[in-house]
């Protein structure tokens, strides 16, 4: 299960970058494909981030507020 947490730590920044890219393309260029993809990308990213927080809490046995990295991840989700 710890491997799943590590894989989420790699996938989440990529998902956030792709989501920001889609929102940027939709806003600045009016690209139709980006406009259609931005909301589903955001929902997928938020669900995976919430799952990451839950898995991290269950596996490590504490709510993610014990280090600056954990707090920033929780703030990013909110």
C-alpha positions as CSV (number, residue, x, y, z in Angstrom):
1,X,0.0,0.0,0.0
2,X,2.9,2.3,0.6
3,X,3.8,2.0,-3.1
4,X,0.3,3.4,-3.9
5,X,1.0,6.5,-1.8
6,X,4.3,7.0,-3.5
7,X,2.7,6.7,-6.9
8,X,0.1,9.2,-5.9
9,X,2.9,11.6,-4.9
10,X,4.1,11.4,-8.5
11,X,0.7,11.4,-10.3
12,X,-0.9,14.3,-8.3
13,X,1.5,17.1,-9.4
14,X,1.1,15.9,-13.0
15,X,-2.7,15.9,-12.8
16,X,-2.6,19.4,-11.3
17,X,-0.3,20.6,-14.0
18,X,-2.5,19.2,-16.8
19,X,-5.6,20.7,-15.1
20,X,-4.0,24.1,-14.9
21,X,-2.9,23.8,-18.5
22,X,-6.5,23.0,-19.6
23,X,-7.9,25.9,-17.7
24,X,-5.3,28.2,-19.1
25,X,-5.9,27.1,-22.7
26,X,-9.7,27.4,-22.2
27,X,-9.3,30.9,-20.7
28,X,-6.6,32.5,-22.9
29,X,-7.2,30.7,-26.2
30,X,-10.8,29.6,-26.0
31,X,-9.8,26.1,-27.1
32,X,-13.0,23.9,-27.2
33,X,-11.2,20.7,-26.3
34,X,-9.7,22.3,-23.2
35,X,-13.1,23.8,-22.3
36,X,-14.7,20.4,-22.4
37,X,-11.8,18.6,-20.5
38,X,-11.2,21.1,-17.7
39,X,-14.0,20.2,-15.4
40,X,-13.6,16.4,-15.6
41,X,-9.9,16.8,-15.1
42,X,-10.5,18.9,-12.0
43,X,-12.9,16.4,-10.6
44,X,-10.6,13.5,-11.2
45,X,-7.7,15.4,-9.7
46,X,-9.7,16.2,-6.6
47,X,-11.0,12.7,-6.1
48,X,-7.5,11.2,-6.4
49,X,-6.1,13.8,-4.0
50,X,-8.8,13.0,-1.5
51,X,-8.1,9.3,-1.9
52,X,-4.4,10.1,-1.3
53,X,-5.2,11.9,1.9
54,X,-7.4,9.0,3.2
55,X,-4.9,6.4,2.3
56,X,-2.1,8.3,3.9
57,X,-4.2,8.7,7.0
58,X,-5.1,5.0,7.2
59,X,-1.6,3.6,6.4
60,X,0.5,6.0,8.5
61,X,-2.0,6.0,11.3
62,X,-2.3,9.8,11.8
63,X,-4.1,12.6,10.2
64,X,-1.9,14.5,7.8
65,X,-1.0,17.5,9.9
66,X,2.3,16.4,11.4
67,X,4.7,17.9,8.9
68,X,4.8,20.9,6.6
69,X,4.4,18.7,3.5
70,X,1.3,17.1,4.9
71,X,-0.3,20.4,5.9
72,X,0.4,21.9,2.5
73,X,-1.1,18.9,0.8
74,X,-4.2,19.2,2.9
75,X,-4.4,22.9,2.2
76,X,-4.0,22.3,-1.6
77,X,-7.0,19.9,-1.4
78,X,-9.1,22.4,0.4
